Amino acid sequence: MLPEISYPSNTLDSNQLTQLFFKMLKPRLIEEKMLILLRQGRISKWFSGIGQEAISVGVTSCLFPDEYVLPMHRNLGVFTTKEVPLHRLFSQWQGKKSGFTKGRDRSFHFGTQEYKIIGMISHLGPQLGVADGIALAHQFRKEKKITAVFTGEGGTSEGDFHEALNIASVWDLPVLFCIENNGYGLSTPTAEQYRCENLADRGAGYGIESHIIDGNNIIEVYTKVNEIAESMRENPRPVLIEFKTFRMRGHEEASGTKYVPQELMDFWEKKDPIENFKKYLLSEGILTEEKITHQEDLIRAEISAHLKMADDEEVISSTVENEIKDVYQHFNFTPTLPKTSQKEEVRFIDAISQGLKQSMQRHENLILMGQDVADYGGVFKITEGFLEEFGRERIKNTPICESGIVSTAMGLSINGVKSVVELQFSDFVSSGFNPIVNYLAKVHYRWNQNADVVLRMPCGAGVGAGPFHSQTNEAWFTKTPGLKVVYPAFPYDAKGLMATAIEDPNPVLFFEHKALYRSIRQEVPVDYYSLPFGKAAQLRKGDKISIITYGAGVHWAIEVLNKNSHIHADLLDLRSLQPLDKEAIFNSVKKTGKVIILQEDSLFGGIASDISAMISEECFEYLDAPVKRVGSLETPIPFSKNLEDQYLAKAEFETELEKLIVY
């Protein structure tokens, strides 16, 4: 019988055609075995790519071994074509040690630098921006490499898809965006997903070259993608490819396919990429039934042998210590002292600028990104003059797309480049929340990849900026394991902690209170220096009460203590909230017996609540009064000065402090 698919005349030789067929055959046979194991309860879930093998195999076969690919959960052919050992895949799916996530994640939710594969997370969109970052690192090093990233037609409805395409277009990034249009997002057909005729048409809106390829025709996939890939290496640019294909099984096996019309299933069954290519190779005399049967036997034997290796492996175990340790990449902090004793009095904002600039000079692989950070110098002028010194390759204006840029920063880290991202106002971080808490925070724990990213967070009230430019939202992130949160109150701390944040290979959110930018001055070393995280500063010593605070709250407390000399207080400036200096907190409370915790954020759910709980648990027998928390009103931050003054915790701090003193 002749194939249903019409294969183009091509320049591929018999060996290339044979290899493409066997590369497709391998994931198909693995899947057939996995479906049996699923029914036996030996694996927990399976997302089938049966019918889509030509895309995974064809695209991956066009990549160089050192080029990255970011697959989805239907791209088993990516892993097999990259020659990942099968026992490691089987162990991954069983949650065992030889997998890639130490049993901490499932399916294809992992990456491996060894094979240059960066797997997905369930929030599909961020990996598109991650691909941008990987490609940006290649561009930064002037390497002629491309990055391939997969998504489904359903994923193109996410904002991350559009942000990633726009970033890649503006920066001419060599990213091959591969859309596997298989007809359904779970059970929702394409007619309910989008209204353009072809998803490839969306490329025009971003000035991106786009193509439509028959995703079931392995020769067309391989030859066209290979031609495009070679062109992209010489002429770096993003390219969008829509592969037309079909999903022959359920979104995952439990969901089934009852919602799919039978005639549609019948049509696409005839377009099976493996059966059709097999018929073609047999008709052309390139393969025989005997050779195919022999290769099937070899693959099945390999599957059985590697399954036994995975099955024989013990169930994974860990310790609490190891689980906690793996949340962050190990960072052996060694303080850097200033080379000279020379100091100068600078403002808070100048200290941050100095810390950034000297870090840029120290780390040649550091890129700074953000809205208006280049020619304009940032809305607060912190990066003014940076463009002239470091150039556009390192000081990059970004489109207004926080999620895409945070994901891009993650991709830079994967490909060995540090980055600092300015969130123009910390309020705007909500637009990039997903990749921060679900990618940056979890990536090291999941598969041992660090996120070497600093997010600058201009924050805080007191400047009459209203509810969208005045939040201090550190509690959103102190709750999230895997993130470090720094919040200095003085120029000296700001400069030294900025240096450490950039040295640290883990994701750091660096909060900068806007009201302190030009109001606080201090003598600061002229040279580069660094300060440790997790070490509070004791600004005042006293034995009557402990005041624990950070950020603008430090200055509110100092103002009150200067007015009330009779209050003999320990004043702790936390400086970093994650990690937190618990030892300093407990030692102070044990000495004074009374404690008041001051935060600018609204009270409920803030960091003060956690500190209060810790003190109650660890220091209860030392307390002479209830732990007191003081925070701002449980409202959004108002604009009018008199309303803002009423809102802020500063208004009631002095009163509550006096009450606690006489308790």
N, C-alpha and C positions, 0 to 999 in steps of 0.2 A: 504493500500500500504506500502511496505517496503522502508526504506530510501536508497538513492543512496550512502550514506557514510557508510563505514564499521566501526562500533565503537568497540574499543578493549575491551576485558574482563578487568574488573577493580575492584578495591576494594572500590569504592565509594558506599555509601548506597543510598537508595531511596530519603532521605531528601536532600543529597548533589546534586544529579542529578536534583531534582526538583528545588532547589535554583539556580543552574546554568542556567536552562532553563528560569526561571522567570527573572533572571538578564539580560539575552540576550533579552528577550521579551520587557523589559522596554525601552531601547534605540531605539529599532525598532519602537515601537509605538510613541515615542516622535518624531522620524524622520518623520514618516508618517504625524504627525500633523504639523511639521515644514514646510514640503513641501507644505501643504495647505496654511499656513500663508505666505510663500514666494510668492505664486501666488497672494495672497491678498495684497501684499505689506506691510505686518506688520513686516517682518524682511527683512534685506537688502541682505543677501547672505547666502548660505548654502553649506557646503562641506559634502557630504553624505558618511556615513560609512556603508550603507546597504550592507550586505553580508560579513562584516568583524567583526561582533559583537563578535564572539567566541574568537578572539585574545584579544581584550580590556578586556572583562569580564574574560577570563581565566587567563590572566597574573595578572590582578589586584586582583583577588580572591586569588592569591598565596602570596600576600604581607601582611606584618603586618601593622596595622593602622599607625604606626609611621615610616614606610618606604616610601621614596619618589618615585614618578613616574612622568615621563616627557612625556606627550602624544603629539600627533599631532592633526590636525583638523578633522581627521576621527575616533577619539577615544572617542566618547560620552560615550561608555560603561565604560571607566575609571572613569568618573565623577559620573555616576549613581552608579557604584559599590562601589565607595568611599562615597556614600550617601550624595553627595552635594544636598542641598534642590533645588527642581526644580524651584521654583520661583526666586531663585538667578541666576540660569542659564538663565531663560527666560529674566530676567531684564538685564543680561549681553548682551544678543543678541539684546536687544532693546536699549541699551545704557543708562540704567537707574541706579539710585543710589544704589539699592540693589544688583546690579552686583558687579564685583570685580575690575573694572577699572574706576569708576566714569564717565563712558561715554567716556573715552579717548582711548579705544581700543575695538576691536570687537571680535566676534567669541570666539575661545579658546586661544586667545593671552593674557593669564593672569596666575597668580599663586595664590595659597592660602596656607599659612602655616597651617591654620586650618585643611586642609584636605591633606596636604603633596603632593600637586599637583603643578608642575611647568610647565606652558604651554609654547608653542612654540613662536618664532617670525617668521616673514615671511622669513627671511634669515635662512633657515632650520638648517644649520649645527651647529651653536654654542651650541644648547641644548645638543649635545652629549658630548662636553667638560664640560658643566655645570654639567652633570651627573657624570663625573669624579671627579669634585670638591666636590660634595655632598658626594660621596663615600670616597674620601680622608679624609674628615672631620670625617666620621664614623671610618675610619681606624686610624686616629690620636687619637681618643678617645677610641680606642680598643673596639668598639661596633660591635656586630655580626649582622650587618644589610646589606641589599643589596639595590641597586638603580636600577630601571628599566627605560629605555629610549627608545622611539619609533622613527623610521624614516621609510621613504618609500624607495623603490628600487631606485627611482630617486635621493634621498638624498645621497645615497652611492657613487655617483659620485663626491660629493663635497670634497674638501681637508679636511674640518673639520672632516668628517667621519674617514678618515685614521689617522689624528692626534689624535683623541680621542681614537681610538682603540690602537694605539701605546703607548700613555700615560698610558692607563689602563693596558696594558700588562706589560710594564716596571715596573710599581709600584704595580702590583698585586691588582688592585682595584676591589672590588666586584660590578661590573656593569653588568647588564643584557641588552645587546644591542639587541633590537627587530626590525627586518626588516620586515615590511609588504610589501611583494612583490605582489602587486595587478595588475601587468601586464602593467600599463601605468603611465608615469609621464606626467600629463595633457593628451596630445594626442600622446606622443612619446612612442612607444612600447619598451619592454625590449631589443629586438634585436638591437635597436639603442642606448641603454643605456650602455650595457656592453657585453663582449664576453665570460666571464667565464661561465661554465655550471650552476653553482649555486652561489649565493652571499655568501652563507655560506662558500664556498671554500676560501674566502678571509681571514677568521680567521687564517688559517694555516700560512699565510704570516706574521702574528704578533704573532705567537705562542699562539693563543687563541683557546680554545675549542669551537667547533661550532656544531650546530644541524640544521636539517631541519624538520619542523613540518607542518602537514596539518592544515592550519589556519582556515579551516571551520569545523574542528572536535573538538568540545568543550571538549570532554573527553580526547582526545589526548593532546590538548593544556594544559588543567588544570593539568593532572597527570604528564606529562613530565616536565612542567615548575615548578610545585611544588617540584618535586624531585630535579631538578637542583637548585632551590632557597635554599632548605634546605642544599644541599651540599655546595653551595657558602657561606652560613653563617658560616659553620664550617671550610671550606677551602677557604678563600677569594681569588677570581680570577675573571677576566672578562669572560663572556660567550656570544657568538654570536649566535642568533637564527634567522633563516630565516623562516618566516611563508608564506607558499604558499597560496595565496587567489586571489580574483578578485574584482575589483571595478565595481559594477553593474550600477552605475550612472556616470554622468560627473564629471570631476575634481571638478568643482562646477556646480551648476544646469544650469547656463547660457551656459556652453560649450557643453552640450549634449554628446551623444555617437555615432554619425554618423560615426566616424572614426573606430569603432570597428566592425569586421566581425560578422554578425548575428549568425553564427554557434558557435562562441566563447561565445556570450551572452547566447545562448540556453544551451550550455554545463554547464556553471557556474550557470545558474539559477537552474539547477537540483541539484547543490551542495550547495544550500542555507543552511547556518548553523542552522537556526532556524526551518525551515520546516522539515529538515531531522532529527533534534534532537527531534522534536515534534512527528514525525512518530515513531521514536525509542522508546520514552517513552510510547506512546500509545500501541505499539506492545508488550512491556514488562509489560504492566499493571501497570506501575508506576504512570501514570496520566490518567485522563479521559477527554473527550471533555468538560464536565461540569465544571471540576476544571479549565481547561484552560480558558474557556469563563468567568468564575467568576473572575479569576486573571486579564484578559484583561479588564474587566469592572472596577475593582479596580484601575488599572493603568491609564485608560482613565479618571476616575473621579479625580484622583490625578493631572493629567495633566491639566484638565479643571480648577480645583480649583486654581492651582498655576499660570496658565496663567492669570486668573482673577486678582490675586494678583499683577502680573507684569503689566497687562494692567491698573489697577487702580492707579498705581504709577504715580506721576507727571513726566513730562518731566524734565530731569536733568538741573540744572542751576549752575553757579558758578560765582565767581568774579575774576577780574584780579589779585587781591591780592592772592587769594587761588590758582589760577593756577600757579603763580610764586612761591609761598611758597612750593608747592608740588614737584617742580623739584628736590629739595634736601631733604634728611632727616634732621630734625632739629638737629643742633649741638650747644649745649650751651657751647661755649669755655670758660674755666676758666684757666687763665695762671698758669703754674707751675713754681715757682721760684726755683733757685738752693738752695740746703740745706746749702751750705757753700759759702764763698766768694772766695774759692780757684779757681784760673785760671791757664791755661797753654797756651803757644803759640803753635798753631797747624796749619797745612795746611788745605786748603779747603777740600781735600780728606779725611783727618783724622777726620774732624768735621762730615762729612757725615757718616763715619764708626762708630764714637762714637754715633751719633744719632740713627743709626740702632741698634747697640749692646745694648744700654741702653733701647731702646724700646722693644727689644727681652726679656730683663730681666724683664721689667715692665709688658708686656702682654704675659702671658703664652699660650694664644690661637693665637699666631702670627706665621705664617709660611713664610719663605723667599724662593722664587723660582727663578731660572734663569739658563741660560747656564753657566756652569763652576763655579758656586758660592760656591760649597762645598769644595772639596779637594784643588782645584786650588786657591780658594779665589776670584774668579772673574777676568776678564781680567785686571781690574785696581787695583786688590788686596784689594778692599774695604771690602770684607767679609773674609779676611784671618784670620784664627783662630776661626771663628764662628762654624765650624763643630765640633771642639773639645769641645767647650763649650755647644752647644745646641743640637748636635746629628743630625742624618740623617732624623729623623722624622720632624725636623723643618727647616733644611737647605737642600734644595732639588735641585740637578742638574736636569735640564730638557732636554728632546730632543729638537732639533731645530724645534720648531713649535709654533710660537708666538700666532697664533690664538687659538690653542688648550689650551695653557697655560693661556691666558687671560680668556677664557671661564671657565677653571678650577678654576681660582681665583674667578669668579662670583659664581660658585657652592659652594666654601668654605664659602663665605659670606652668602649664603642662609642657610647653615647649621651651622652658628654661629662661623666661624673661620676667623680671619683677615689674610691678606696676603700682602706681598710686592713682586712685580715681577720686576726683573731687565731685561729691554730690553737692551741687550748688547751695542747697539748703538741706539740712538733715530731714526736713519734712518730705522732701522729694524721694527719699529712699524707699517710700512705699511702692513707687513704680518699679523698683528693682528688688523687691522683697523676696520673691521666689528664688532667684539664683543665689541670693545671700544665704538664706536659711536652709535651702534644700540642696545646694550644690557646694558652695564654698565651705559651709560649716560641716558637711558630712563626708566630704570626699576623702579625707585622710583616713578616717575610721573605716570607710567602706572598702577602699582598695589601695591605701598607702600612698596616695598622691596628695601632695601638699598644694595649698592655694596661697601662693606668695603675693598677696594682695592687701593693700592698705586703702581703706575707704575714708576719705576725709569728710567730716560731718559738721559743717558750720551750724550751730544750734542755738537755742535759748531765747528767752524773752528779754524785756527791758529796753527794747529798741522800737516799740510801737509798730511791729510788722504784722500783727494780726494772726489769725488761726492757721495760716498755711506757710508761715515763714518763721515761726517762733517756738516750735515744739522742742523739747529735750526728750528724745524718745529712746534713751539708752536701754530701758527695761524691755523693749522689744527684743533685744539681742543678748542681754545678760541671761535670759532664759534659754538661749539656744546653745547647746554644747557644740564646741568646735570653733566658736568665735572668741576673739579677745577684744576687750572693750577698754579704751583708755580715755581719761577725761581730766586733763591738766587744768590748773587754776592760775599758774604763774608762768612768765616767760621762760625762766630757767628750766622748769619741768617740761614745758611744751617743746622746746628745742631738743632736749635730751631724749625725751620719750618718742618724739617723731623719728629720730635716728634709730632707736631700738625697734620701733614699729616696722621700719623699712628693712632692717636687718633680719627681723623675725620671719621665718619662712611660712608662718601661719597667717590666716586672715585676721586683720586688725581693723576695728572701727575706731577712728580717732576723732573724738568729739572736741570741737573748738567753739567756745561760747562767744557769740558775736559781740555781746555787750562788754566783753573783756578785751576785744581786739585792740582798741585804741585808748582804753582807760587805765590799763595796768602796765606799769613799767618796772624794770628790774635790771640789776647788773647781771650780765650773762657772758660766759666765756666766748671769745671771738672764734676760737677753733671748734672743730667737730668734737662732740662727746656724746656718750650714750648713758642712759639711766635704766635701771631694772624695772620690769613690770612687777606688780604685786607687792610693792613696798610703799606703805603709807608714809606721809611726812607728818611728824609731830611739830606743829607750829607754835603751840602754847603748852605749858606744863602746869597742872593744877591737881588738887586732890579732892575737890568737891563734886565735880561732874565731868562727864566725857561728852564732848560734842563731836559727832562724826558726820562729815559732809564731803562735798566735792564740787568742782566747777564754781559757778557764781555763789553757791551757798557758802563757800569758804570765806569770801569777802563779806558776805552778809554777817557771818559769825564774828569775823574780826571787828567789823564796825560796832556790833553790839558789845563785845568784850572791851573795846576801847572806851565805850561810853560808861561801862559798869565795872570799874576796877575791883569792886568787892567780889566779883564772880571769879573764883580760882578754878579754872577749867583746863582739862586736857582738850586740845583741839587737834583732831586728826583730819588731814586732807588725804583722802583715799588715793587720789591720782589715777589708779587703775581699778576698774570694777570687776574685770575678769582677765587675769586672776585677781583675787581679793586678798588683802593682807589681814587674814583672820587673827593671826598671832598678835598684831598690834592692837586690834580691836579688843580682843579678850583681855590682854594685859592692862589696857587702860580701864576697862570696865571693872576688873577685879580690884584695881587701885581705888577708884572713886566711888563705886557702888551705885552710881546714877548715870544714865545715858540718855541723850537726846539725839535723834538722827534727823538730819535736815536734807531734804532734796527739793529741787525746783519743780520736778515733775509732779503731776497730780498724785495723790497719796496712794490710792488703791492699786495694788499690783506692782508697785515700784520696788526699786532696789532696797529702800529702807525697810520694807516689809520682810524681806529675806534676812537682812542683817538683824532686825529685831528678833526674828524667830531663832536665828543662830545664837544670839546672846541669851535668850530665854532657855534654850536647851543646854548651853555649855557653861553659863555663868549664873544660873538662877540663885545659887546659895550666896552669891556675892552681892546681889541686888538689894538696895534699900528703898527702891521705888519701882513702879512699873516702867518698862521701857517706853519712851515717848517718841513717836514719829511726827514730823511736821512736813507737810507737803502742800502743794498748791491746790486750788479748788477743783472739784470734779466737774469741770466744764472745759470746752475748748478755750484757747487763749484769745481774749478779746483784743481789739485794736486800740481803742481809746485809752489814753494814759491813766486816767483815774480808775477805769475798769481793770486795766492790766495791773496796776498797783494793788488793787483789791484782790485780784486773782492770785498773785504770787505769794509763796510761802513766807517770804521776807516779812510780810505784814504782821504775821502772828508769831514769828519765831521768838522775839524778845519776850512777849507775854508768856508763852509756854515755857521758856527757859526759867523765868523767874518763878513760875508756879512749881516747877520741878525742884528747884533749889530748896524751897521751903517745905517740900513734901515731908 
